[in-house]
Amino acid sequence: MARSGLIAGVTSDLTSKLKAGELVNMVAQQVGGKGGGRPDMAMAGGTQPEHLAQALADVQGWVKART
């Protein structure tokens, strides 16, 4: 079975607005997974890597909505 692995990092000056765990979970949910971690670093995985391109394309809008 194909799987995807994800890692998100957020610089310390932005963790009051952006949490790495929330970001990685947004992407992970779209690829059939879940994850978590600290506000500055988080990891996740998923079982539907065919959705990864769209999930990554959604990151920019997600970040803009929070900054």
N, C-alpha and C positions, 0 to 999 in steps of 0.2 A: 504494500500500500504506500502510495506517495504521501509525503508529509511536508509541511513547510515549517521552518523555524524563524522566529521573529525576535528582534532585539530593538528596543527603543531607548534613546538617551535624550535627556533634556538638561541643558546647562542650568546651573544653580540660580542664575539671575532670572530664569523664567519659570521655576517650579511653583511659584505662587499663582501662576496663570495656567500652566500646562503641567500635567502629571504624566510621567512616562507610562505608568500602569494603565491610565485611562486611554492613552493613545494606542498602546499595544493591544489593549482589549478591543478597541474599535476595529482595528485591522483583523485581529484574531477571530472575532465574531463572523466576519465576512468570509473567512477561510475555514470555517467549521471548527474553531478551537476557542481557547481561552488562555489567559495568562495573568501575570501580575508582577509586582516588584515594588521597588522604592520610587519616590517621586522623581528621582533623577535617572534611574535605570530599571528597565523591566524586560521580561522575556515571555514569549508565548509560543504556541505551536498550533497547527491546524491540520486537518485531514483532507481539505479541499484546495490544494494549491492552484487549481485552475482558475480560482477567483482572485488570486493574488494581485494581478495587474490592476484590476478595478479597485481593489481595496487600497493599494498604494496610491492610486490616482485620487482617492478621496482624502488622503492625508492633508494635502495643502488646504483644502476648504475647512477641514476640521480645525487645523491650527489657526487659520485666519479668523475663524469664528470665536476663538478664545483669546486672541491677543489684540 
